[in-house]
Structure formats: C-alpha cells, structure tokens
Amino acid sequence: MGDKLGCYALAYACQTGAGIAKDEARAYELYKNSCELGLAKGCNEAGFMSERGMGVNADVKAAVTSTKKSVQDGARDWLRKR
C-alpha cells in the first residue's frame, strides 16, 4: 500500500477492530508502512506498539527509532507549514 493516510487508517481499524477483525500484527505492519512513507503519527504508533509488544515482540530499540523518526517527520511537516 503506497498511501500513507490509507495505511494509517487501515492500521487503526486493524488495531481496534473497527469494522474488521482485530489484528495487532497487521496493524503494526501498516503503521510501520505509513511511517516509512513519511507520516509522523504512523511512526509514533509503530513505536508505541513496539515498546509494549503489541502485535510484535517488545523491542525498546525499535520503539526509540520509530519515535525519533516521528519527531523528525513531525518537525519537518511543521516547518513546511511556516
């Protein structure tokens, strides 16, 4: 999937079971994909899930990496709006 907002929306649905079967592993992969496409909140969610072992084995290092990318992408988006 190449649409970062679409990936994020589907990830949320998978994580919460909103309208589809709940699947945290799929949600994690979709959040990670939206992160790789440059969506800061996707990075944040992937980091959150990685830290807590939701849908993926808990991995603090991966969580920190995702969270850092979230901050970097969020700052870049904010600067672009200025």
VENLIN-V579651 format. One record per residue. N is the residue number from 1. RES is the residue in three letters. PSI is psi as a letter, one per 20 degrees, with the letter a starting at -180 (NA if undefined). Layout:
n res psi
N RES PSI
N RES PSI
This chain:
n res psi
1 MET p
2 GLY j
3 ASP o
4 LYS h
5 LEU h
6 GLY g
7 CYS g
8 TYR g
9 ALA g
10 LEU h
11 ALA g
12 TYR g
13 ALA g
14 CYS h
15 GLN h
16 THR i
17 GLY k
18 ALA n
19 GLY i
20 ILE r
21 ALA p
22 LYS p
23 ASP n
24 GLU h
25 ALA g
26 ARG g
27 ALA g
28 TYR g
29 GLU h
30 LEU h
31 TYR g
32 LYS g
33 ASN g
34 SER h
35 CYS g
36 GLU h
37 LEU i
38 GLY j
39 LEU o
40 ALA g
41 LYS h
42 GLY g
43 CYS g
44 ASN g
45 GLU g
46 ALA g
47 GLY g
48 PHE g
49 MET h
50 SER g
51 GLU h
52 ARG i
53 GLY k
54 MET o
55 GLY i
56 VAL q
57 ASN p
58 ALA p
59 ASP n
60 VAL h
61 LYS g
62 ALA h
63 ALA g
64 VAL g
65 THR g
66 SER g
67 THR g
68 LYS g
69 LYS h
70 SER g
71 VAL g
72 GLN g
73 ASP h
74 GLY g
75 ALA g
76 ARG g
77 ASP g
78 TRP g
79 LEU h
80 ARG h
81 LYS i
82 ARG NA
